[in-house]
Every structure is written in C-alpha cells, then in structure tokens.
Amino acid sequence: MTSIDSEHFREVLLEERRRVEHALATLRDEHPGSLDEEVEETADTSDNLAETATATVGREIDYTLGENSEEVLAQIDAALGRIEEGTYGTCVGCGREIALGRLETQPWASLCIDCKRRDEGT
Ligand SMILES: [Zn+2]
C-alpha cells in the first residue's frame, strides 16, 4: 500500500490528458497530417503503454505543448493504467514510493527522482 491519493491524481491526469489532447488537435489543425499516424499508433497499443513509458521516461519531459505532447499523452495513459493496477506512485525502477512533490509537478512520473537521475547518468 502507498499513501498516494490515487483518486486525486486520476482526476489531475484526466484533466491533463484533455489539455494535451486539445493541444494535439490544435497542432494537427496547424500542421495537417504530420501527427496523425503516431496518435493512432498510441491508441492501438494501450497494452504496451506501460513498457513504452518505461523505455522513454529517461528523457526529461519538457512539458511544452508541441513535439512532446504525444509522449506526455502516452505517459499519462500509462499512469492511469498504474492507478487501475494499484501501482500508481510506485517507482517502476526500484519499487519505492515516488515523492509526493514530484507527483504533484509531474503526475505521470513513473520513476522516483533517484532512478530518474541514474537513468540520465547525471
Ligand atoms: Zn526508483
């Protein structure tokens, strides 16, 4: 068990998801055709999202609406999946709880700050 209020974060993630999806839709309107393929691919691979997120989480996510939006969307979906599984807030790297402050600023985080730093080799 963790002390994470997953219901709170579920709402935060769903809200964030709406914002990112809206941003992606706006982006597609401005750049027709450039993003469609990857968006559909993301939707079709929900079973693999957790693994995908783990593989890509090493890069710091610069949350600017644009090139990273699809990645953020995948991270959000993976985080929502972890809420369903009851593993939300637990580091996928070491199994310890992710600091609450980190989840507040990056609710889709799947690695604790230690693992993330190690992953980045800094
Ligand atoms: Zn960790």
Backbone and ligand atoms as CSV (ligand in chain L), in Angstrom:
chain,resi,resn,atom,element,x,y,z
A,1,MET,N,N,0.840,-1.211,0.000
A,1,MET,CA,C,0.000,0.000,0.000
A,1,MET,C,C,0.872,1.257,0.000
A,2,THR,N,N,0.400,2.260,-0.651
A,2,THR,CA,C,1.090,3.540,-0.624
A,2,THR,C,C,0.176,4.587,-0.001
A,3,SER,N,N,0.756,5.713,0.326
A,3,SER,CA,C,-0.035,6.801,0.908
A,3,SER,C,C,-0.568,7.742,-0.168
A,4,ILE,N,N,-0.365,7.347,-1.435
A,4,ILE,CA,C,-0.772,8.210,-2.537
A,4,ILE,C,C,-2.292,8.249,-2.663
A,5,ASP,N,N,-2.821,9.443,-2.811
A,5,ASP,CA,C,-4.245,9.612,-3.067
A,5,ASP,C,C,-4.478,9.459,-4.567
A,6,SER,N,N,-4.661,8.219,-5.005
A,6,SER,CA,C,-4.702,7.964,-6.444
A,6,SER,C,C,-5.948,8.560,-7.099
A,7,GLU,N,N,-7.026,8.696,-6.321
A,7,GLU,CA,C,-8.227,9.318,-6.896
A,7,GLU,C,C,-7.950,10.768,-7.284
A,8,HIS,N,N,-7.224,11.460,-6.421
A,8,HIS,CA,C,-6.846,12.841,-6.720
A,8,HIS,C,C,-6.021,12.889,-7.999
A,9,PHE,N,N,-5.045,11.995,-8.104
A,9,PHE,CA,C,-4.169,12.027,-9.270
A,9,PHE,C,C,-4.878,11.539,-10.530
A,10,ARG,N,N,-5.852,10.664,-10.359
A,10,ARG,CA,C,-6.625,10.245,-11.525
A,10,ARG,C,C,-7.323,11.468,-12.158
A,11,GLU,N,N,-7.894,12.291,-11.289
A,11,GLU,CA,C,-8.560,13.494,-11.800
A,11,GLU,C,C,-7.562,14.455,-12.439
A,12,VAL,N,N,-6.408,14.621,-11.789
A,12,VAL,CA,C,-5.373,15.506,-12.331
A,12,VAL,C,C,-4.921,14.990,-13.701
A,13,LEU,N,N,-4.725,13.681,-13.793
A,13,LEU,CA,C,-4.234,13.086,-15.045
A,13,LEU,C,C,-5.275,13.192,-16.151
A,14,LEU,N,N,-6.527,12.968,-15.800
A,14,LEU,CA,C,-7.584,13.062,-16.812
A,14,LEU,C,C,-7.707,14.488,-17.326
A,15,GLU,N,N,-7.583,15.451,-16.402
A,15,GLU,CA,C,-7.641,16.854,-16.795
A,15,GLU,C,C,-6.456,17.194,-17.699
A,16,GLU,N,N,-5.295,16.722,-17.299
A,16,GLU,CA,C,-4.081,16.961,-18.075
A,16,GLU,C,C,-4.201,16.318,-19.455
A,17,ARG,N,N,-4.817,15.133,-19.486
A,17,ARG,CA,C,-4.987,14.406,-20.735
A,17,ARG,C,C,-5.862,15.208,-21.712
A,18,ARG,N,N,-6.921,15.800,-21.167
A,18,ARG,CA,C,-7.787,16.627,-22.016
A,18,ARG,C,C,-7.014,17.801,-22.599
A,19,ARG,N,N,-6.186,18.423,-21.766
A,19,ARG,CA,C,-5.413,19.562,-22.244
A,19,ARG,C,C,-4.442,19.160,-23.348
A,20,VAL,N,N,-3.770,18.036,-23.146
A,20,VAL,CA,C,-2.790,17.594,-24.132
A,20,VAL,C,C,-3.492,17.187,-25.423
A,21,GLU,N,N,-4.615,16.480,-25.286
A,21,GLU,CA,C,-5.347,16.076,-26.488
A,21,GLU,C,C,-5.831,17.289,-27.265
A,22,HIS,N,N,-6.281,18.291,-26.534
A,22,HIS,CA,C,-6.716,19.526,-27.182
A,22,HIS,C,C,-5.536,20.179,-27.892
A,23,ALA,N,N,-4.394,20.193,-27.233
A,23,ALA,CA,C,-3.198,20.786,-27.833
A,23,ALA,C,C,-2.800,20.031,-29.097
A,24,LEU,N,N,-2.901,18.700,-29.040
A,24,LEU,CA,C,-2.559,17.890,-30.208
A,24,LEU,C,C,-3.530,18.164,-31.354
A,25,ALA,N,N,-4.796,18.310,-31.010
A,25,ALA,CA,C,-5.794,18.596,-32.035
A,25,ALA,C,C,-5.500,19.944,-32.685
A,26,THR,N,N,-5.139,20.913,-31.864
A,26,THR,CA,C,-4.788,22.228,-32.389
A,26,THR,C,C,-3.569,22.136,-33.282
A,27,LEU,N,N,-2.607,21.340,-32.833
A,27,LEU,CA,C,-1.378,21.151,-33.596
A,27,LEU,C,C,-1.677,20.527,-34.959
A,28,ARG,N,N,-2.585,19.545,-34.962
A,28,ARG,CA,C,-2.932,18.879,-36.219
A,28,ARG,C,C,-3.617,19.848,-37.174
A,29,ASP,N,N,-4.432,20.737,-36.600
A,29,ASP,CA,C,-5.087,21.725,-37.444
A,29,ASP,C,C,-4.067,22.628,-38.118
A,30,GLU,N,N,-2.995,22.926,-37.370
A,30,GLU,CA,C,-1.983,23.827,-37.911
A,30,GLU,C,C,-1.016,23.111,-38.843
A,31,HIS,N,N,-0.835,21.807,-38.599
A,31,HIS,CA,C,0.097,21.026,-39.421
A,31,HIS,C,C,-0.593,19.745,-39.864
A,32,PRO,N,N,-1.493,19.847,-40.803
A,32,PRO,CA,C,-2.307,18.689,-41.184
A,32,PRO,C,C,-1.446,17.495,-41.597
A,33,GLY,N,N,-1.785,16.330,-41.029
A,33,GLY,CA,C,-1.154,15.089,-41.467
A,33,GLY,C,C,0.140,14.751,-40.768
A,34,SER,N,N,0.747,15.692,-40.079
A,34,SER,CA,C,2.078,15.426,-39.544
A,34,SER,C,C,2.061,14.531,-38.317
A,35,LEU,N,N,0.942,14.506,-37.593
A,35,LEU,CA,C,0.944,13.772,-36.326
A,35,LEU,C,C,-0.030,12.592,-36.301
A,36,ASP,N,N,-0.860,12.480,-37.300
A,36,ASP,CA,C,-1.954,11.513,-37.241
A,36,ASP,C,C,-1.497,10.083,-37.014
A,37,GLU,N,N,-0.466,9.669,-37.729
A,37,GLU,CA,C,-0.034,8.276,-37.648
A,37,GLU,C,C,0.344,7.880,-36.223
A,38,GLU,N,N,1.175,8.707,-35.610
A,38,GLU,CA,C,1.661,8.340,-34.286
A,38,GLU,C,C,0.546,8.351,-33.254
A,39,VAL,N,N,-0.401,9.257,-33.386
A,39,VAL,CA,C,-1.512,9.304,-32.441
A,39,VAL,C,C,-2.318,8.010,-32.502
A,40,GLU,N,N,-2.595,7.550,-33.717
A,40,GLU,CA,C,-3.370,6.320,-33.855
A,40,GLU,C,C,-2.600,5.119,-33.315
A,41,GLU,N,N,-1.304,5.133,-33.549
A,41,GLU,CA,C,-0.477,4.055,-33.054
A,41,GLU,C,C,-0.547,3.987,-31.526
A,42,THR,N,N,-0.504,5.152,-30.894
A,42,THR,CA,C,-0.594,5.208,-29.441
A,42,THR,C,C,-1.903,4.607,-28.955
A,43,ALA,N,N,-2.981,4.933,-29.643
A,43,ALA,CA,C,-4.285,4.441,-29.221
A,43,ALA,C,C,-4.391,2.924,-29.344
A,44,ASP,N,N,-3.680,2.368,-30.312
A,44,ASP,CA,C,-3.796,0.939,-30.583
A,44,ASP,C,C,-2.898,0.079,-29.703
A,45,THR,N,N,-1.981,0.680,-29.006
A,45,THR,CA,C,-1.004,-0.112,-28.270
A,45,THR,C,C,-1.155,0.077,-26.771
A,46,SER,N,N,-2.397,0.225,-26.318
A,46,SER,CA,C,-2.593,0.512,-24.897
A,46,SER,C,C,-2.028,-0.591,-24.007
A,47,ASP,N,N,-2.009,-1.826,-24.498
A,47,ASP,CA,C,-1.469,-2.916,-23.697
A,47,ASP,C,C,0.019,-2.737,-23.422
A,48,ASN,N,N,0.693,-2.066,-24.340
A,48,ASN,CA,C,2.137,-1.923,-24.212
A,48,ASN,C,C,2.552,-0.578,-23.647
A,49,LEU,N,N,1.575,0.223,-23.261
A,49,LEU,CA,C,1.899,1.594,-22.864
A,49,LEU,C,C,2.847,1.648,-21.679
A,50,ALA,N,N,2.640,0.792,-20.722
A,50,ALA,CA,C,3.485,0.828,-19.537
A,50,ALA,C,C,4.945,0.590,-19.919
A,51,GLU,N,N,5.170,-0.387,-20.775
A,51,GLU,CA,C,6.537,-0.670,-21.207
A,51,GLU,C,C,7.097,0.481,-22.020
A,52,THR,N,N,6.268,1.026,-22.902
A,52,THR,CA,C,6.710,2.151,-23.711
A,52,THR,C,C,7.122,3.311,-22.826
A,53,ALA,N,N,6.293,3.569,-21.815
A,53,ALA,CA,C,6.581,4.685,-20.919
A,53,ALA,C,C,7.888,4.456,-20.182
A,54,THR,N,N,8.089,3.215,-19.752
A,54,THR,CA,C,9.318,2.896,-19.046
A,54,THR,C,C,10.528,3.131,-19.940
A,55,ALA,N,N,10.381,2.787,-21.199
A,55,ALA,CA,C,11.503,2.908,-22.112
A,55,ALA,C,C,11.812,4.354,-22.447
A,56,THR,N,N,10.801,5.184,-22.451
A,56,THR,CA,C,11.006,6.553,-22.910
A,56,THR,C,C,11.109,7.559,-21.784
A,57,VAL,N,N,10.921,7.105,-20.549
A,57,VAL,CA,C,10.842,8.055,-19.450
A,57,VAL,C,C,12.209,8.636,-19.104
A,58,GLY,N,N,13.261,8.028,-19.640
A,58,GLY,CA,C,14.601,8.519,-19.343
A,58,GLY,C,C,14.825,9.954,-19.754
A,59,ARG,N,N,14.211,10.351,-20.804
A,59,ARG,CA,C,14.349,11.741,-21.222
A,59,ARG,C,C,13.486,12.645,-20.359
A,60,GLU,N,N,14.049,13.706,-19.908
A,60,GLU,CA,C,13.245,14.671,-19.151
A,60,GLU,C,C,12.165,15.208,-20.071
A,61,ILE,N,N,10.955,15.186,-19.538
A,61,ILE,CA,C,9.864,15.655,-20.374
A,61,ILE,C,C,9.692,17.147,-20.194
A,62,ASP,N,N,10.024,17.844,-21.207
A,62,ASP,CA,C,9.833,19.280,-21.211
A,62,ASP,C,C,8.388,19.527,-21.623
A,63,TYR,N,N,7.584,19.906,-20.652
A,63,TYR,CA,C,6.167,19.969,-20.936
A,63,TYR,C,C,5.811,21.254,-21.666
A,64,THR,N,N,6.243,21.311,-22.876
A,64,THR,CA,C,5.790,22.366,-23.762
A,64,THR,C,C,4.846,21.717,-24.740
A,65,LEU,N,N,3.748,22.358,-24.999
A,65,LEU,CA,C,2.800,21.781,-25.929
A,65,LEU,C,C,3.407,21.808,-27.314
A,66,GLY,N,N,3.562,20.641,-27.872
A,66,GLY,CA,C,4.198,20.564,-29.171
A,66,GLY,C,C,4.808,19.203,-29.376
A,67,GLU,N,N,6.099,19.166,-29.608
A,67,GLU,CA,C,6.720,17.908,-30.025
A,67,GLU,C,C,6.631,16.818,-28.969
A,68,ASN,N,N,6.524,17.211,-27.694
A,68,ASN,CA,C,6.482,16.196,-26.650
A,68,ASN,C,C,5.077,15.813,-26.223
A,69,SER,N,N,4.084,16.423,-26.827
A,69,SER,CA,C,2.716,16.196,-26.368
A,69,SER,C,C,2.299,14.738,-26.464
A,70,GLU,N,N,2.691,14.085,-27.567
A,70,GLU,CA,C,2.290,12.685,-27.719
A,70,GLU,C,C,2.965,11.813,-26.678
A,71,GLU,N,N,4.204,12.162,-26.366
A,71,GLU,CA,C,4.909,11.400,-25.351
A,71,GLU,C,C,4.244,11.597,-23.988
A,72,VAL,N,N,3.882,12.835,-23.693
A,72,VAL,CA,C,3.202,13.121,-22.431
A,72,VAL,C,C,1.893,12.355,-22.368
A,73,LEU,N,N,1.184,12.321,-23.493
A,73,LEU,CA,C,-0.084,11.603,-23.554
A,73,LEU,C,C,0.118,10.120,-23.231
A,74,ALA,N,N,1.156,9.542,-23.785
A,74,ALA,CA,C,1.466,8.134,-23.508
A,74,ALA,C,C,1.805,7.938,-22.032
A,75,GLN,N,N,2.550,8.903,-21.477
A,75,GLN,CA,C,2.903,8.819,-20.060
A,75,GLN,C,C,1.653,8.912,-19.183
A,76,ILE,N,N,0.755,9.804,-19.574
A,76,ILE,CA,C,-0.484,9.971,-18.810
A,76,ILE,C,C,-1.302,8.687,-18.855
A,77,ASP,N,N,-1.425,8.099,-20.048
A,77,ASP,CA,C,-2.173,6.847,-20.173
A,77,ASP,C,C,-1.544,5.745,-19.336
A,78,ALA,N,N,-0.224,5.702,-19.351
A,78,ALA,CA,C,0.469,4.685,-18.560
A,78,ALA,C,C,0.219,4.910,-17.072
A,79,ALA,N,N,0.227,6.177,-16.655
A,79,ALA,CA,C,-0.015,6.493,-15.242
A,79,ALA,C,C,-1.434,6.107,-14.845
A,80,LEU,N,N,-2.399,6.384,-15.733
A,80,LEU,CA,C,-3.787,5.993,-15.462
A,80,LEU,C,C,-3.884,4.475,-15.355
A,81,GLY,N,N,-3.121,3.778,-16.175
A,81,GLY,CA,C,-3.090,2.321,-16.106
A,81,GLY,C,C,-2.546,1.839,-14.763
A,82,ARG,N,N,-1.536,2.549,-14.268
A,82,ARG,CA,C,-0.962,2.155,-12.980
A,82,ARG,C,C,-1.942,2.437,-11.842
A,83,ILE,N,N,-2.770,3.481,-11.993
A,83,ILE,CA,C,-3.810,3.734,-10.984
A,83,ILE,C,C,-4.769,2.550,-10.949
A,84,GLU,N,N,-5.175,2.070,-12.140
A,84,GLU,CA,C,-6.086,0.923,-12.221
A,84,GLU,C,C,-5.459,-0.309,-11.574
A,85,GLU,N,N,-4.151,-0.474,-11.790
A,85,GLU,CA,C,-3.457,-1.651,-11.251
A,85,GLU,C,C,-3.158,-1.517,-9.764
A,86,GLY,N,N,-3.267,-0.287,-9.254
A,86,GLY,CA,C,-2.941,-0.058,-7.854
A,86,GLY,C,C,-1.457,0.120,-7.597
A,87,THR,N,N,-0.699,0.365,-8.667
A,87,THR,CA,C,0.740,0.542,-8.502
A,87,THR,C,C,1.154,1.991,-8.693
A,88,TYR,N,N,0.173,2.868,-8.818
A,88,TYR,CA,C,0.493,4.275,-9.063
A,88,TYR,C,C,1.272,4.873,-7.892
A,89,GLY,N,N,2.272,5.672,-8.232
A,89,GLY,CA,C,3.061,6.325,-7.187
A,89,GLY,C,C,4.245,5.491,-6.743
A,90,THR,N,N,4.344,4.276,-7.308
A,90,THR,CA,C,5.473,3.418,-7.005
A,90,THR,C,C,6.457,3.463,-8.162
A,91,CYS,N,N,7.717,3.663,-7.855
A,91,CYS,CA,C,8.745,3.744,-8.877
A,91,CYS,C,C,8.857,2.415,-9.630
A,92,VAL,N,N,8.815,2.482,-10.967
A,92,VAL,CA,C,8.920,1.252,-11.748
A,92,VAL,C,C,10.360,0.757,-11.780
A,93,GLY,N,N,11.274,1.583,-11.324
A,93,GLY,CA,C,12.681,1.193,-11.322
A,93,GLY,C,C,13.064,0.454,-10.061
A,94,CYS,N,N,12.703,0.994,-8.893
A,94,CYS,CA,C,13.182,0.411,-7.635
A,94,CYS,C,C,12.051,-0.027,-6.719
A,95,GLY,N,N,10.793,0.325,-7.058
A,95,GLY,CA,C,9.660,-0.146,-6.273
A,95,GLY,C,C,9.354,0.690,-5.050
A,96,ARG,N,N,10.136,1.750,-4.834
A,96,ARG,CA,C,9.829,2.613,-3.700
A,96,ARG,C,C,8.817,3.670,-4.117
A,97,GLU,N,N,8.254,4.328,-3.104
A,97,GLU,CA,C,7.283,5.378,-3.407
A,97,GLU,C,C,7.958,6.582,-4.053
A,98,ILE,N,N,7.286,7.129,-5.043
A,98,ILE,CA,C,7.750,8.365,-5.653
A,98,ILE,C,C,7.325,9.521,-4.757
A,99,ALA,N,N,8.214,10.462,-4.555
A,99,ALA,CA,C,7.918,11.589,-3.671
A,99,ALA,C,C,6.662,12.313,-4.126
A,100,LEU,N,N,5.831,12.652,-3.155
A,100,LEU,CA,C,4.561,13.298,-3.473
A,100,LEU,C,C,4.775,14.612,-4.227
A,101,GLY,N,N,5.785,15.358,-3.835
A,101,GLY,CA,C,6.058,16.630,-4.508
A,101,GLY,C,C,6.367,16.435,-5.981
A,102,ARG,N,N,7.042,15.325,-6.280
A,102,ARG,CA,C,7.365,15.012,-7.670
A,102,ARG,C,C,6.093,14.682,-8.456
A,103,LEU,N,N,5.194,13.948,-7.822
A,103,LEU,CA,C,3.933,13.600,-8.492
A,103,LEU,C,C,3.047,14.832,-8.678
A,104,GLU,N,N,3.153,15.770,-7.744
A,104,GLU,CA,C,2.346,16.989,-7.874
A,104,GLU,C,C,2.777,17.792,-9.098
A,105,THR,N,N,4.077,17.820,-9.371
A,105,THR,CA,C,4.559,18.600,-10.506
A,105,THR,C,C,4.540,17.776,-11.784
A,106,GLN,N,N,4.649,16.449,-11.658
A,106,GLN,CA,C,4.672,15.586,-12.839
A,106,GLN,C,C,3.902,14.312,-12.525
A,107,PRO,N,N,2.563,14.422,-12.539
A,107,PRO,CA,C,1.724,13.316,-12.052
A,107,PRO,C,C,1.875,12.027,-12.852
A,108,TRP,N,N,2.469,12.101,-14.030
A,108,TRP,CA,C,2.646,10.887,-14.834
A,108,TRP,C,C,4.015,10.242,-14.613
A,109,ALA,N,N,4.778,10.781,-13.659
A,109,ALA,CA,C,6.117,10.245,-13.406
A,109,ALA,C,C,6.050,8.758,-13.046
A,110,SER,N,N,6.926,7.952,-13.640
A,110,SER,CA,C,6.949,6.517,-13.332
A,110,SER,C,C,8.232,6.126,-12.610
A,111,LEU,N,N,9.157,7.055,-12.501
A,111,LEU,CA,C,10.411,6.781,-11.793
A,111,LEU,C,C,10.588,7.771,-10.654
A,112,CYS,N,N,11.137,7.311,-9.541
A,112,CYS,CA,C,11.483,8.230,-8.475
A,112,CYS,C,C,12.665,9.083,-8.937
A,113,ILE,N,N,12.929,10.139,-8.220
A,113,ILE,CA,C,13.945,11.081,-8.674
A,113,ILE,C,C,15.327,10.421,-8.720
A,114,ASP,N,N,15.582,9.504,-7.794
A,114,ASP,CA,C,16.888,8.822,-7.785
A,114,ASP,C,C,17.081,7.988,-9.039
A,115,CYS,N,N,16.042,7.192,-9.377
A,115,CYS,CA,C,16.140,6.338,-10.562
A,115,CYS,C,C,16.220,7.194,-11.821
A,116,LYS,N,N,15.496,8.278,-11.819
A,116,LYS,CA,C,15.495,9.135,-12.986
A,116,LYS,C,C,16.879,9.737,-13.220
A,117,ARG,N,N,17.492,10.181,-12.131
A,117,ARG,CA,C,18.842,10.735,-12.253
A,117,ARG,C,C,19.809,9.665,-12.724
A,118,ARG,N,N,19.679,8.468,-12.185
A,118,ARG,CA,C,20.561,7.368,-12.577
A,118,ARG,C,C,20.352,7.060,-14.061
A,119,ASP,N,N,19.085,7.078,-14.459
A,119,ASP,CA,C,18.736,6.792,-15.843
A,119,ASP,C,C,19.378,7.803,-16.786
A,120,GLU,N,N,19.472,9.031,-16.323
A,120,GLU,CA,C,20.035,10.087,-17.157
A,120,GLU,C,C,21.552,10.138,-17.057
A,121,GLY,N,N,22.094,9.385,-16.124
A,121,GLY,CA,C,23.534,9.327,-15.974
A,121,GLY,C,C,24.143,10.619,-15.468
A,122,THR,N,N,23.375,11.317,-14.668
A,122,THR,CA,C,23.918,12.562,-14.119
A,122,THR,C,C,24.215,12.425,-12.641
L,1,ZN,ZN,ZN,13.262,4.441,-8.030
